Amino acid sequence: MQLQSIKVIYLKEMLDLTRDRRTIISMIVFPLLFLPLLITGLNYFLVSSINRAQNKQFSLALKQETNLAGISGLLEQAGFHLRPSDDPRRSVENKEAELGVAVSGEANSPAVRIFFDNSELGAMVASGRVETALNQMKEVRIKNDLQRAGVREGILTPFTIEKVNTAPPQKMSGMLLGGTIGIMFVTFMLMGAMYPAIDMTAGEKERRTMEMLLSSPAGRVEIVLAKILATITASLLTGVLSIASLGITFFAGFGKLKGGMQQPIEMKVSLDATTFILIVVLMAPMAVMCAALVIAISTQAKSFKEASSYLSPLILLAIIPSMVSFLPGIKLNSVMALIPIFNFSQLIKELILGEWTWTVYLLTFISMLIYAALSFLAAVMVFKNERILFRT
């Protein structure tokens, strides 16, 4: 094996990559801009939606089978436009009103039902306004009844309850974003490797330059190794830029949800030097596996379009195991650390959470190295198969 041949082919492939607009977009532009735009966009959408819902005058279908004195004025005062209805639920379902309230039951103990579409953020916020107003009305009536009976109000609250969240901001953000970040890294690294791999295999077949490369003094192993190294570079660069983009996004304060909320939700992700290095080291075998797999698959195609159709399902197959990290209570152990893709995504989540052990990290890293080696051998075997390599 001649290292000089590998170097020459590697530099040639990297030069071709820098000239390809699609590769630059998927490898550099997309990972740098996607996360900041996604997080700031979600932040803006969520805050503006909550603010609009808090200030909007919603239409409310009201039905009083049992008279509840003062409820109409209370709801109007809370900012609702009332309209009588024989069936508030149907009014909400038919979009005739955004919320519905039905008062039924006995006169001395009426029951109030609130109807709303829980799939709409505005309706959820508005239902909270209705519930808050009704609770205030209930408290006022209870206090008045107690005063008339000569009973002190404190009898209703013999003790207070306070919930204290002991999870630091890093753990909360890791719980909410950890699974998403793992999926994003897997997707970005596959996308970063996909276009270079297609261009270096099916693209060369389409341009009729593969034969010329194979006629050079470099051997098959040297050629495929150089192509895999170039694809690894693209995949790893995409992953590193993704994590750098994530760090910059939260360092700049875009991960803090403000606006019409009682308390801002601070999304704090710990990306200190140790965490950053551990994630980058973990990305190395993942990049090798991604590069080798896409090289092996795209080599079997005879055109760029055909290779793209082969590789698109691979991204979906990679996302499925990484989605398991969304499930609460999932922890890496000696068995789960052997599951490809999932172990990478879950360990990324635990690194961001700050809840990981060296045993699980090393076991995951070693298993990923084995999968990367097997993928590399598969790519070499495919590249040595002339029936596949010269498919026309």
N, C-alpha and C positions, 0 to 999 in steps of 0.2 A: 504493500500500500504506500503510495507516494503522497506525502503531505502537501507537496508543492502543487500537484494536480488538483487536490481537494481545495486548496486555497484559491487557485485560479478560477475554478468553476464556481466556488462560493462567491467570490467577488463579482464574477460575471452575473450571477443570479441576483445578487443584491443591487447591482447597477440597474438591471432590468426592472427590479421592484420599484426603485425610486422613479422610474419613468412611467409607471402604470398608475393612472389616476384612481382607479377603483381600489387598488391596494393601499394607496396613501390615505384614502378616505376611511377604509375599514380598519386600517392599522393605527392611524394617528388621529385623524380628525374626529372620528366617531367616539372612541373611548375618552378623548379629552373633553368633548362638548356634551356627550349624552348625559352623564351623571349630574353635572351642574344644572343643565337645562331641565332634567327630570325632577330633581329635588326642588329647585326654585319654582318650577312650574306647578308642582303639586302643592308647595307651600302657598303660592299665590292663589291657586284655585280653591284650596280648602279654606283659607282665611277669608277670601272674598265671598265665598258661598255662605259661610257662617255669618258674616256681617250682614249680607243681604237678607238672610233668613231672619235675623234678629230684628231688622228694621222694616221688613215687608209686612203689609197688611194682608193677611191670608183670608180667603173666603172659608167660612165655617158653617156647615149644615147642622142646625140645632133642632132637636126634637125633645119635648118635655111631656112624657106620659105622666110623670109625677112632678108637681110644681116644686121648683127649687128657687125660692125667692132670692133675687139678686144675681143670679148666674148670667143673665143676659147683659146687664150693665157691667159686670166684672169682665166678661170676655171682650166686650167692646172696648173697655178701658185698657185691656191687654193688647189691643191692636188688631182685633179680628173683625171682619165684615160678616155679620150674621145674616143667615137666610133660613127661613123655616123649611123643614123637610120631614116627610113621612118616614123616610128610610135613610138616615145619615150614612150608613155603611155603603148602600148602593150609590149614593151621591158621590162618595169618595172613589168608589170603583169605576164609575162612569165619568170621572173627571169633571163632574158638575161642581164640586167643591174640593178644596185641598185638604180639609179636615172635617170630621164629623163628631158631634157630641150627642149622646142619647141619655136622658135622665129617666129612670124607671124605678120600680120597686114601691115600697110602702112610703107613705107621706112622712112618717117620723124617722125613716132611715132609707132615704133614696140611694140608688146606685147610679154612678156616672160612668159611661163608657166613652172612650176616646178612640176614634177611628182615623187611621192615617196610613200612608204608604211608606213602609219602613225602608224601601229601596231608594227613596229620595232623601237627600241630605236636608233639604229645606223643610220637608214635612217632619223629619225627625226633630229638628230644632224647634219647629212650631209646636209639636206635641209636648215638648218640654215646657214651653211657655204656658200652654193650657194647664198642664199638671201643676206647675208652680203657682199659677193663679188660683186654682181650685184648692190647693193645700193651704194657701194663705186665707182663703175664705173659710175653710174648715177650722183653722186655728182660731180665727176671730170668733166663730160661733161657739167653739168649745170654751174659750175664755169668758165669753158673755154668760154662758150657761153656768160656769163655775162661780162667777161673781154673784149671779142670782141665787145660787145654792149656798153661798157663803163658804166656798171651798177655795183654798189658796191654789194659784196656778202651778206652783212648784210640784204639786202631787203628780203632774203628768211627766215630769222629768226627774225621777229620783236619782238618776245618774246620767252622765253624758258618755257618748261613744265617739272615739276619734281613731280614724284609720291612718297609720303612719307607714308610708312606703319606704322600706329600708334599702331598696335597690338604688344604687347610684345612677346618674344619667348615662354613664357608659353601658351599664347592664341593660337599661331600658331601651337605649338605642340599638344595642346588639340584638335584643329580642325582636325588635320591630324591623330592623334592617339587615340583620346577619344573614338570614336565608336568602333575601333578595340579592345581597352583594355576592354571595357564593354563586348563584345562578348567573348573575351578570358577568362574573369573571370567567365562568365556563363558556358562556356564549361569546364573549369578546375574544377569548383566546382561540376558540374554534373559528370564528369569523376572521380573525387576524391571520390565521394559518390557511384558511380556505382559498382565498383568491391567489396568493402566491403559489400554493401547491398546484392549483388548476393551471395557472399560467406556465409553470415549469414542467408540466407533464402533458395534459391534454392540449394546452396551448401550443406547446412545441410540436406536437403531432400535427395540429391544425396548420401551423406555419411551415411544416416540413423541415424543421431544423433539428429534430431529434436524431435523425440518421447521421447528420454532420457531427453532432456531439459524440455519438457512439463510435464514430470513426477516428476520434482523437486518441492519443496514447493513453488516456485515462481509462481505468477499468470500470466495470459496471458498479462495483462496490464503492469506488471512489466517487463516481458520478452521483449515485443515489445518496451517499453520505453528505456530499456537498449540498445537494438539493434539500435534504432533510435539515441540515444545519441552517440553511437560509430560511426555511420555513419556521424552524424553532426560533430563530432571531425575530421574525415577524410576530409570531405568537407570543413570545416572552415580552417583546416591546409593547405589544397591545395590553398585556396583563399589567405590566409595570406602570404604563401610562394611566390605566384604569384606576389603580390604587392611588397613584399620585393625584389624579383628578378628584378622587373621593376625599383624600386628605385636605386638598386645597379648598374644596367645597365647604367642608365643615369648619376648617380653620377660619374661613372668611365669614362664618356665621350664617350661612344660608340654610343650615339645618335647624334653625330655631323658629318654631311656629308661634307667631304673635297674632295680634288682631283681637277680634271679639271673643276672646277666651278668658276665663277667670284667671288662669295661670298659664304663662307661656310654657310650651312643651319644648324643653331643650334636648335636642338630639346631639349627643356628644359621643363621638367615636374616637377611641384611643388609638392613635397611629404613631406611637413613639418609635424610636430607632429599632428597638428589639422586635416589636410587633411587625414593623415594616420588613425587616430582614427575614424574619421567620416566614412571612407570607411569600416574599420573593423566592426564598429557597424552596418553598413548597410548590411554587409555580414552575420550577425548572423541570421536574419529571412530568408535570402536567403538560407543559409545552412540548416536550419530546413526544409524549403519547399522542397529543393532538396533531402534531406535524407528521408523525409516521402514519397515523391512520388516514389522514386526508391525502397524503402522498400515495399510499397503497390503493385507496379507492379511486382517486382521480386518474391514476395511471391506467386504469382499465377503460377509461372513456376515450373516445376518438375526437371529441370536440369540447370546447368550453361549455357549450349549452348542456351537453350530455353529462359532463362532470358535475355541473351545478345541480342537475336533477338527482344525481347520485348522492351528493353531499348534504342536500337540504334535510332529508330525513335524519341524518346523523346528528344535526343540531337538536332536533326534537327528541331523539333518543337520549341525548346527553342531558337535556333539561329535566326529563322525567325523574331520574334518580336524585338529581340535585334539589328537586322540589320537596323531597322528604324532609329537608332541613327546616322547612316552614312549620312542621308539626311541633307542638310544644312538648317539652319533656324528653325529647330525643337527645341522647348523649352517646358520644363515641365510646365504644369498648373494643376489646380485642377482636371481636367478630365483625362488628360494623366497620372497623378500620380497614378491613380487607375488601370492602365493596367499592369498586371503581366509581369515580365521579362523585358519588355520595360522600365518600370519606374526605375528598378535597373540599367540597362545599360545606360540609358540617364542621370541619376543622377550621375553615375560614371564619365561620360564625363563632366558634368557641374562642378563637384567638381575639376576635373583636370584643367578645364578652369578657375576656380576661379569665375564662374558666377552662383551662387546658392543663394537661400534664405531659411531661417529657416522654413518658412511656407510650401514650397514645400518639403523640406527634411522631416519634421515631417509627412506630409500627406503621402508621399511615404513610410516612415518607418511603419506607422500605417497600411496602406493597405497591406504591405508585412507581417506584423504580423498576420493579418486576414487570408491571404492566407496560411501562415505557419500553423496556427491553424487548418484550414480546411483540409490541407494535412495530418496533424498529426492524426486528427480524422478518416480520410479515412484509414490510415495505421492501426490504432487500430481495426477498423471494419473488415478490411480484415483479420487481424491476429486472430480475434475471430471467423471467419467463418471456421469451421472444414472441410467443403467440399472443400474449397480452400487450407487450411493449410495441409491437408493430401492427397492432390492430388497425385496420383501415375500413 
